[in-house]
Amino acid sequence: MAEDGGEVHTTPDVFVSYSSQDAAVAEAIVEALEHNGLRCWIAPRNVTPGASYAGQIIHAIDAAKASVLILSQNAASSPHVLREVERAASKRHSIISLRIDQAPLPADFEYFLNTSHWLDTSAADIGRTLPKLLAAVQLALRAPAAMPAGTATAHDPAPPASARSTNRTAIVVASAVGLAVVGFAADRLWLSTRRASAPPTPTPVGSASIPATAALTIPEKSIAVLPFVDLSEKHDQEYFADGMAEEILDLLAKIPAIKVIGRTSSFQFKGKNEDLRTIGARLGAAFIVEGSIRKSGDQIRVTAQLIGTDNGVHRWSESYDRDMDDVLKLQDEIATGIARALEVTVGADRPSSKATVQNVEAYNLYLRGRHATDRYDPEGLGEAVDYFQQALDLDPTLAVAAASLGAARVFQAISGFVPVREAYDRARRECALALKLDPQLAGPHATLGTILLIYDWDWTAADSEIKKALSLEARNPIALDAAAVLASIRGQHDEALRLVNSLLAADPLNPRAHFWLGYWLYQSGRLTDSARSFEDTLRISPTYADAQYYLTLTLLSQGEKEKALHLIERASDESERLAGLSIVHSAMGHKAKSDAALAALTKGYADQWAFGIASVHAFRGERDEALAWLDRAVTQRDEDLIDIKAEPLIAGLHADPRYKAILRKMKLPEQ
């Protein structure tokens, strides 16, 4: 039911839902609530003549902070009331139900109201219940927005580290595994942090927590796809709701005329009830796509809507009831409907995946694998590999499962969870299979480019794979990441900065992109700008270890020794904390403390971060030790070695013949 919604000019506190037969009760409730200072919205009183009736109701429900439901036999049999209740539930609004008779409720109402606030009365005795209703509404308005069970939030603690994680300069494939269907999404493959623990947990989005983007010009046809809400009976379909939103995001990203905000940024609003204007300003998006799914067996109901962030008006809204066999076709329809609502021509640019799911269970396993990767720990990645393999076993033609399996193995290897050589060999085979099944996938080329960069040091072949990925999907963020790394390796710092800035334009709240901007500015000696980018990273994600480490080095380079020491003492990662402490104490003349930190770093991380140990020795002026550890890093295939020519900490080694010999081993030019 595609509809345009009318704007609610005064934001209501309460939306009142009722059947027309219960109008007298509803009007009495509105009068009582408004007498106590609450703003109510009720139809038909608040409907603007000539505007879309249904559209105004949708907008009023969205704008209200709570809903009051006059629950009766009449309401229970009204499809209009059911839609209003479902809408309020999908927005996570409090629903206060005033039951005025004892008629049995249909299953749909029982589901949506099973956690809501109930009051029982009779139509003849409504006056005695009004004080309780008022108190319940006032309590609901003061309470934070409710969240479905099982929904992760930015407050959830990250899983504990189980081993020293991925090196900063590696291109990590973690969450990218799930989005191989379109060549990976922006936050699904990134230039890694050094830990095998979960990535930094973002802070809640708020006015002081993240860099603002409001000053930027927001393109007219720009969209952010927010996570869909799981309204299934058991609230066990979060993986499917996230997958639906991500697939639609990726399909929209294929349309050149639309700017689509990256998943990392848009999913920071998961579980939030932020004002649309705030979301639009933070993300630089003129429109928000949001929706809900309700899955039961092989049946699925999806509701999606396109909303303007400047005025909250619904540009487009639709509900679908389909078989799971048609889920990919449904995603295509939603993306196409959104594009057309934006008056974007779809023809040759029509977003399209496969028309049907060949095996429903295989597709479900694939989505579960994608969701498991978001945990970023050994167990989660192990589960993801198992899910992807099971999906392939059930449907050997599912190319995205093969691509995702290869990507997951690469992240396991980079993280130190599995033997490196075996994992990379398997990943190559799985990427080859994915491309055999679907030559148009960009993701497997990006994964192969990753292996060629961080393990093979085959720069020419890596360049070829990256270009193949970009030729298939020009805005593929993972290929752009890899291209930026390769540019940095080749000394093309301006090109690396250009590429990372283009990533930030599409994914403005991605802490990894802010970190890389800061890191390449640091390499270029632009310390003030570098520090600002690292600070932006930490505002988004306060425990981002690499940003803590390199902001420490930047402050030290600016002569801010005490600030540098205070920051690195609170660093979340042990390896970088020890390295930073050794460097800062050395700069401050605290030799014993520097020695102790270096000894602890060497004892704990000799087999995992030889490059980091080499960097500390180089800073301390211990040339022989530094070069010996660099040579050991070559043997270990330490991923950070791809920064060997750009890392300022080891710049003093460049003239040494032993350093040049290491460059030759890595197939890098000596100049």
C-alpha positions in Angstrom: 0.0 0.0 0.0 2.2 2.7 -1.3 1.2 5.9 0.4 2.4 9.4 1.1 2.1 10.5 4.7 1.0 13.9 5.9 3.3 15.6 8.3 2.3 15.8 11.9 3.0 19.4 12.8 2.9 19.0 16.6 4.7 16.0 17.8 2.2 14.0 19.9 3.0 12.2 23.1 0.3 9.5 22.6 -1.3 7.9 19.6 -4.8 6.5 20.4 -5.8 3.4 18.5 -9.4 2.3 18.6 -12.3 0.8 16.6 -14.9 3.3 15.4 -17.5 1.5 17.6 -15.5 2.5 20.7 -15.2 6.2 19.7 -16.9 7.5 22.9 -14.4 5.7 25.1 -11.5 6.9 23.0 -12.7 10.5 23.2 -13.1 10.3 27.0 -9.5 9.0 27.3 -8.1 11.7 25.0 -9.9 14.4 27.0 -8.5 13.0 30.3 -4.9 12.7 29.0 -4.9 16.2 27.4 -6.4 17.7 30.6 -3.2 16.5 32.3 -0.9 18.1 29.7 -0.3 15.2 27.3 -0.6 15.8 23.5 -2.8 13.1 21.9 -3.3 12.2 18.2 -6.6 10.6 17.3 -8.4 10.1 14.0 -10.4 11.6 12.6 -9.9 14.7 14.7 -6.2 15.2 13.8 -6.5 14.2 10.1 -5.9 17.1 7.7 -8.6 17.3 5.1 -7.5 16.3 1.7 -4.3 14.6 2.8 -3.7 10.8 2.8 -5.6 9.4 5.7 -3.5 6.3 6.1 -0.3 8.2 5.5 -1.1 10.6 8.3 -1.8 7.7 10.7 1.5 6.1 9.9 3.4 9.3 10.5 1.5 10.0 13.7 2.3 6.5 15.1 6.0 7.1 14.3 6.0 10.5 15.8 4.2 9.6 19.1 6.2 8.3 22.0 3.6 5.8 23.1 0.3 4.3 22.0 -2.9 3.7 23.9 -5.0 0.9 22.6 -8.7 0.6 23.3 -8.9 -3.1 23.3 -12.3 -4.7 22.7 -14.0 -7.3 20.5 -14.5 -4.6 17.9 -10.8 -3.6 17.9 -9.8 -7.3 17.8 -11.7 -7.8 14.6 -10.4 -4.6 13.0 -7.6 -5.0 10.5 -6.9 -1.3 10.7 -6.3 -1.5 14.5 -4.1 -4.5 14.0 -1.9 -2.6 11.5 -1.7 0.3 13.9 -0.6 -2.0 16.8 1.9 -3.8 14.5 3.3 -0.4 13.4 3.8 0.8 16.9 5.4 -2.5 17.9 7.8 -2.3 15.0 8.9 1.2 16.2 9.5 -0.2 19.7 7.0 2.1 21.2 5.3 1.4 24.5 1.7 0.2 24.0 -0.7 0.7 26.9 -3.8 -1.5 26.4 -7.1 -0.6 28.1 -9.3 -3.7 27.8 -13.0 -2.8 28.0 -14.5 -6.2 27.5 -13.4 -9.9 27.9 -13.6 -11.0 24.3 -10.8 -13.5 23.3 -8.0 -12.0 21.3 -6.7 -13.3 18.0 -3.2 -14.7 17.9 -1.8 -11.6 16.1 -3.0 -9.3 18.9 -1.7 -11.7 21.6 1.7 -11.7 19.9 2.1 -7.9 19.7 0.7 -7.3 23.1 2.3 -10.0 25.1 4.8 -7.6 26.7 2.7 -4.5 26.8 1.1 -2.7 29.8 -2.5 -4.0 30.4 -5.4 -2.4 32.2 -8.9 -3.9 32.5 -12.1 -2.0 32.9 -15.5 -1.8 31.4 -16.9 0.9 29.2 -19.3 1.8 31.9 -16.7 2.2 34.6 -14.0 3.9 32.6 -13.7 6.9 35.0 -12.2 4.8 37.8 -9.5 3.5 35.5 -8.4 6.8 34.0 -5.9 7.6 36.9 -4.2 4.3 36.4 -4.1 4.8 32.7 -2.6 8.3 33.1 0.1 6.9 35.4 0.9 4.1 33.0 1.2 6.5 30.1 3.4 8.9 32.1 5.7 6.1 33.1 5.9 4.9 29.5 6.9 8.3 28.3 9.7 8.5 30.8 11.1 5.0 30.1 13.7 4.3 27.4 12.5 2.7 24.2 11.9 -1.0 24.5 13.9 -3.4 22.4 13.1 -6.9 21.1 14.7 -9.7 23.0 18.1 -10.6 21.7 18.8 -7.3 20.0 22.4 -6.3 20.4 23.2 -2.7 21.2 26.2 -0.5 21.2 26.3 -1.0 25.0 26.9 -4.7 24.8 30.4 -5.6 25.8 32.8 -7.0 23.3 33.8 -10.7 23.7 37.1 -11.0 25.5 40.3 -11.4 23.5 41.4 -15.0 23.1 44.6 -14.4 21.3 46.6 -11.5 19.8 44.5 -10.4 16.9 45.0 -9.3 13.4 47.6 -6.9 12.4 46.6 -3.4 11.7 47.7 -3.3 8.1 46.1 -6.5 7.1 42.9 -6.3 5.2 40.5 -8.3 7.4 37.6 -10.1 5.9 35.6 -10.6 9.1 32.0 -9.5 8.4 32.6 -9.2 4.7 31.9 -12.9 4.5 28.2 -12.4 4.6 28.0 -9.9 1.8 29.9 -11.7 -0.9 26.6 -11.7 -2.8 27.4 -8.2 -4.1 31.1 -8.1 -3.4 31.0 -7.3 0.3 29.6 -4.2 2.1 31.6 -1.3 3.5 32.1 -2.6 7.0 32.3 -6.2 6.0 35.9 -6.2 5.0 38.3 -3.7 6.6 41.8 -2.8 7.2 42.2 -4.6 10.4 42.9 -3.7 14.0 45.7 -5.8 15.5 43.5 -7.8 17.9 41.8 -11.1 17.5 39.2 -10.0 20.0 36.0 -8.3 19.0 36.4 -5.0 17.2 35.9 -1.8 19.2 32.3 -1.5 20.4 30.9 1.8 19.1 29.4 4.3 21.6 25.8 5.2 21.3 25.2 7.7 18.7 24.7 11.1 20.2 25.5 14.8 19.8 28.9 14.5 21.6 29.9 11.0 20.7 30.8 11.1 17.0 32.1 13.5 14.4 29.2 15.4 13.0 28.4 15.4 9.3 25.6 17.9 9.4 27.7 20.6 7.8 28.0 18.5 4.6 25.7 19.0 1.7 23.3 16.1 1.8 22.6 14.7 -1.7 18.9 14.7 -2.7 19.0 11.0 -3.6 21.0 9.6 -0.6 19.8 6.7 1.6 20.7 4.9 4.8 19.1 1.5 5.4 18.6 0.9 9.1 18.5 -2.6 10.6 15.1 -4.2 10.2 13.1 -5.2 13.3 12.4 -8.8 14.1 8.7 -9.2 14.9 8.7 -13.0 14.8 6.9 -14.7 17.6 10.1 -16.0 19.3 12.3 -13.0 18.4 14.8 -15.5 17.0 15.1 -14.1 13.5 17.5 -11.2 14.1 19.9 -12.8 11.7 17.2 -12.8 9.0 16.1 -9.2 9.7 19.7 -7.9 9.5 20.3 -10.0 6.4 17.2 -8.5 4.7 18.3 -5.0 5.4 21.9 -5.6 4.3 20.7 -7.3 1.0 18.5 -4.3 0.2 21.3 -1.9 1.0 23.6 -3.7 -1.3 21.0 -3.9 -4.1 20.5 -0.1 -3.8 24.3 0.4 -3.9 24.3 -1.0 -7.4 22.3 1.9 -8.7 24.7 4.7 -9.7 22.2 7.5 -9.2 21.7 6.7 -5.5 24.2 7.4 -2.8 23.9 4.6 -0.2 25.4 5.0 3.3 27.6 2.1 4.4 26.4 -0.5 6.8 28.8 0.3 9.6 27.4 3.8 9.9 23.7 3.0 9.5 23.8 -0.1 11.8 25.2 2.1 14.6 21.6 3.1 15.1 20.5 -0.4 15.7 18.1 -0.6 18.7 18.0 3.2 19.0 14.9 5.4 18.7 16.8 8.5 17.4 15.1 11.5 15.8 15.1 11.2 12.0 16.7 14.6 11.6 19.6 13.5 13.8 20.1 10.3 11.9 20.0 12.1 8.6 22.5 14.7 9.7 24.9 12.2 11.2 24.8 10.0 8.2 24.5 12.6 5.5 21.3 10.9 4.2 18.2 12.6 2.8 16.1 9.4 3.3 15.9 6.5 5.7 14.8 3.0 4.8 13.4 1.0 7.8 11.3 -2.0 8.1 10.3 -5.2 9.9 10.1 -8.9 9.3 7.8 -11.5 10.7 8.8 -15.0 9.8 6.8 -18.2 10.5 7.9 -21.4 8.9 8.3 -20.8 5.2 6.1 -17.7 5.2 7.5 -14.2 5.7 5.9 -10.8 6.1 8.1 -7.8 5.3 7.1 -4.2 5.8 9.4 -1.5 4.5 9.2 2.3 4.3 11.1 5.2 2.9 11.1 8.3 5.1 12.5 11.8 4.5 14.9 12.8 7.3 14.2 16.5 7.0 10.4 16.3 7.6 9.6 12.7 8.5 7.2 12.3 5.6 6.8 8.8 4.2 7.7 8.8 0.5 6.9 5.1 0.1 5.6 2.2 2.2 4.7 -1.4 1.3 3.9 -4.7 3.0 4.6 -8.1 1.5 3.5 -11.6 2.4 5.5 -14.2 0.6 6.9 -17.7 0.6 10.6 -17.9 1.6 11.3 -19.3 -1.9 10.6 -15.8 -3.2 12.8 -13.9 -0.7 15.5 -12.8 -3.2 12.8 -11.6 -5.6 11.2 -9.8 -2.8 14.4 -8.0 -2.0 14.7 -6.9 -5.6 11.1 -5.6 -5.5 11.7 -3.5 -2.4 14.9 -2.0 -3.8 13.2 -1.2 -7.1 10.2 0.3 -5.3 12.5 2.6 -3.3 14.4 3.6 -6.4 11.3 4.5 -8.2 9.9 6.4 -5.2 13.1 8.5 -5.5 12.3 9.0 -9.2 15.4 7.1 -10.2 15.0 5.4 -13.5 15.4 1.6 -13.2 16.0 -0.3 -16.3 19.5 -1.3 -17.1 20.3 -0.2 -13.6 17.5 -2.3 -12.1 18.8 -4.0 -8.9 18.7 -7.7 -9.2 19.7 -10.9 -7.4 18.6 -14.4 -8.3 14.9 -14.7 -8.9 14.3 -17.5 -6.4 16.0 -19.3 -3.5 16.9 -22.8 -4.8 17.0 -24.2 -1.2 15.4 -22.3 1.6 17.4 -24.1 4.3 20.7 -23.4 2.5 19.8 -19.7 2.3 18.9 -19.6 6.0 22.2 -21.3 6.9 24.0 -18.7 4.7 22.3 -15.9 6.6 23.2 -17.5 10.0 26.8 -17.6 8.9 26.8 -13.9 8.1 25.3 -13.1 11.4 27.8 -15.3 13.3 30.7 -13.4 11.8 29.6 -10.2 13.6 30.9 -11.7 16.9 34.5 -11.5 15.6 35.7 -14.2 18.0 37.0 -17.7 17.4 33.7 -19.3 18.2 31.7 -17.0 16.0 34.0 -17.4 13.1 34.1 -21.2 13.6 30.3 -21.2 13.5 30.2 -19.1 10.4 32.5 -21.5 8.6 30.3 -24.4 9.6 27.1 -22.6 8.5 28.6 -21.6 5.1 29.9 -25.2 4.5 26.5 -26.6 5.4 24.8 -24.2 3.1 27.1 -25.3 0.3 26.5 -29.0 1.1 22.8 -28.4 0.7 23.1 -26.2 -2.4 26.4 -26.6 -4.2 25.3 -23.8 -6.6 25.1 -21.1 -3.8 28.0 -18.9 -5.0 27.6 -16.4 -2.1 28.1 -19.2 0.4 31.4 -20.3 -1.3 32.6 -16.7 -1.4 31.7 -16.1 2.2 33.4 -19.3 3.3 36.6 -18.2 1.6 36.4 -14.8 3.2 35.8 -16.3 6.7 38.8 -18.5 6.4 41.0 -15.5 5.6 39.9 -13.7 8.7 40.5 -16.8 10.8 44.0 -16.9 9.5 44.8 -13.3 9.9 43.4 -13.5 13.5 45.7 -16.4 14.3 42.7 -18.7 15.0 43.8 -21.4 12.4 47.0 -22.3 10.6 47.7 -19.6 8.0 48.9 -21.6 4.9 46.1 -24.1 5.1 43.4 -21.5 5.5 44.7 -19.4 2.6 44.9 -22.4 0.4 41.3 -23.3 1.2 40.2 -19.7 0.7 41.7 -19.6 -2.8 39.8 -22.7 -3.8 36.5 -21.4 -2.4 36.9 -18.1 -4.1 37.6 -19.9 -7.4 34.5 -21.9 -6.9 32.4 -18.8 -6.2 33.6 -17.2 -9.3 33.0 -20.3 -11.3 29.4 -20.3 -10.1 28.9 -16.6 -10.5 31.6 -14.7 -12.4 29.9 -11.4 -11.6 30.8 -11.4 -7.9 33.2 -8.7 -6.9 33.8 -10.1 -3.4 35.9 -13.2 -4.2 38.3 -10.9 -6.2 38.6 -8.7 -3.2 39.4 -11.7 -1.0 42.0 -13.0 -3.4 43.5 -9.5 -3.6 43.8 -9.6 0.2 45.7 -12.8 0.2 48.0 -11.6 -2.5 48.7 -8.4 -0.6 49.3 -9.6 2.9 50.7 -13.1 2.4 52.1 -13.5 -1.1 53.4 -10.0 -1.5 52.5 -10.4 -5.2 51.7 -6.7 -5.9 51.0 -7.1 -9.6 48.6 -9.9 -9.1 46.9 -8.1 -6.2 46.5 -5.1 -8.3 44.9 -7.2 -11.0 42.4 -8.7 -8.6 41.5 -5.4 -7.1 40.9 -3.9 -10.5 38.7 -6.9 -11.4 36.6 -6.3 -8.3 36.2 -2.6 -9.1 35.4 -3.3 -12.7 32.5 -5.4 -11.5 31.4 -3.0 -8.8 33.0 0.4 -9.0 31.9 1.4 -5.5 32.9 -1.8 -3.8 34.3 -0.5 -0.5 36.5 -3.5 0.1 38.2 -3.2 -3.3 38.6 0.5 -2.6 40.2 -0.3 0.8 42.6 -2.7 -0.9 43.4 -0.2 -3.6 44.2 2.4 -0.9 46.6 0.0 0.9 48.3 -0.9 -2.4 48.7 2.8 -3.2 50.3 3.4 0.3 52.7 0.4 -0.3 53.7 2.0 -3.6 54.3 5.3 -1.9 51.3 7.0 -3.5 50.1 8.6 -0.3 47.9 11.2 -2.0 46.0 8.4 -3.9 45.6 6.5 -0.6 44.2 9.6 1.1 41.8 10.2 -1.8 40.5 6.6 -1.7 40.0 6.6 2.1 38.2 10.0 1.9 35.8 8.5 -0.7 35.1 5.7 1.7 34.4 8.2 4.5 32.0 10.0 2.3 29.9 6.8 1.9 30.4 5.6 5.4 30.9 8.6 7.7 30.6 6.8 11.0 33.0 4.0 10.1 35.8 4.1 12.8 38.1 2.1 10.6 37.9 4.6 7.8 38.6 7.4 10.2 41.6 5.4 11.6 43.1 4.9 8.2 42.7 8.5 7.3 44.6 9.3 10.5 47.2 6.7 9.8 48.1 7.9 6.3 48.1 11.5 7.5 50.5 10.3 10.2 52.8 8.7 7.7 52.7 11.9 5.6 53.8 13.9 8.7 50.5 15.9 8.9 50.4 15.4 12.6 47.6 17.9 13.6 45.2 16.5 11.0 46.3 13.0 11.9 45.5 13.5 15.6 42.1 14.9 14.7 41.2 11.8 12.7 42.4 9.5 15.5 40.3 11.5 18.0 37.3 11.1 15.6 37.9 7.4 15.6 37.9 7.2 19.4 34.8 9.4 19.7 32.9 6.7 17.6 34.7 3.8 19.2 36.5 4.6 22.4 38.3 1.3 22.7 39.7 1.3 19.1 43.2 0.1 20.0 45.1 1.1 16.9 43.8 4.7 17.2 44.9 4.8 20.8 48.4 3.5 19.8 48.9 5.9 16.9 47.4 8.9 18.6 50.0 8.2 21.3 52.7 8.3 18.7 51.3 11.4 17.1 51.2 13.2 20.5 54.7 12.1 21.2 55.9 13.5 17.8 54.3 16.8 18.8 56.2 16.9 22.1 53.1 16.0 24.2 54.9 13.3 26.3 52.7 13.4 29.4 49.5 13.3 27.3 51.0 10.4 25.3 51.8 8.5 28.4 48.4 9.0 29.9 46.7 7.8 26.8 48.8 4.7 26.2 48.5 3.6 29.9 44.7 3.2 29.2 45.1 1.4 25.9 42.7 -1.5 25.5 45.1 -3.9 23.7 48.1 -5.3 25.6 50.5 -5.7 22.7 50.1 -2.0 21.6 50.0 -0.8 25.2 53.4 -2.5 25.9 54.9 -1.2 22.7 53.6 2.3 23.3 54.8 2.3 26.9 58.3 1.2 25.8 58.4 4.0 23.2 57.0 6.8 25.4 59.2 5.8 28.4 62.2 5.7 26.2 61.4 9.2 24.9 61.0 10.4 28.5 64.4 8.9 29.5 62.8 6.2 31.7 65.1 3.4 30.5 64.2 0.8 33.1 60.5 1.2 32.5 61.0 1.1 28.7 63.1 -2.0 29.1 60.5 -3.7 31.2 57.7 -3.0 28.7 59.8 -4.2 25.8 60.7 -7.4 27.6 57.0 -8.1 28.3 56.1 -7.4 24.7 58.8 -9.7 23.5 57.8 -12.5 25.9 54.1 -12.3 25.0 54.1 -11.5 21.3 57.3 -12.7 19.7 55.5 -15.2 17.5 52.7 -12.8 16.7 54.0 -9.3 16.2 57.6 -9.3 15.2 57.1 -6.1 13.2 55.9 -4.3 16.3 58.9 -5.4 18.4 61.2 -4.3 15.5 59.6 -0.9 15.5 60.2 -0.4 19.3 63.9 -1.4 18.9 64.2 1.0 15.9 62.8 3.9 17.9 65.2 3.1 20.8 68.1 3.3 18.3 68.9 -0.4 18.5 69.5 -1.0 14.8 70.8 -4.6 14.9 67.9 -5.8 17.1 65.4 -4.0 14.9 66.7 -5.5 11.7 66.8 -9.0 13.2 63.2 -8.7 14.3 62.2 -7.4 10.8 63.9 -10.4 9.3 61.9 -12.6 11.7 58.7 -10.8 10.7 59.5 -11.8 7.0 59.7 -15.4 8.1 56.4 -15.1 10.0 54.7 -13.3 7.1 53.7 -10.6 9.6 50.9 -8.6 7.9 52.2 -5.3 9.2 55.3 -5.7 6.9 53.3 -4.2 4.1 53.9 -0.8 5.8 57.6 -1.4 6.0 58.4 1.6 3.7 55.9 4.0 5.2 56.2 3.4 9.0 57.9 6.5 10.5 59.2 4.4 13.5 61.6 2.5 11.3 62.6 5.3 8.9 66.1 5.3 10.4 66.8 1.9 9.0 66.2 2.7 5.4 69.9 3.3 4.5 71.0 0.0 6.0 71.9 -2.8 3.4 70.1 -5.3 5.6 66.9 -3.3 5.3 67.2 -3.2 1.5 67.7 -7.0 1.5 64.4 -7.3 3.3 62.7 -5.1 0.7 64.0 -7.5 -2.0 62.5 -10.5 -0.2 59.2 -8.7 -0.2 59.5 -7.9 -3.9 59.5 -4.2 -3.1 61.7 -1.5 -4.8 64.6 -0.3 -2.7 63.8 3.3 -3.3 
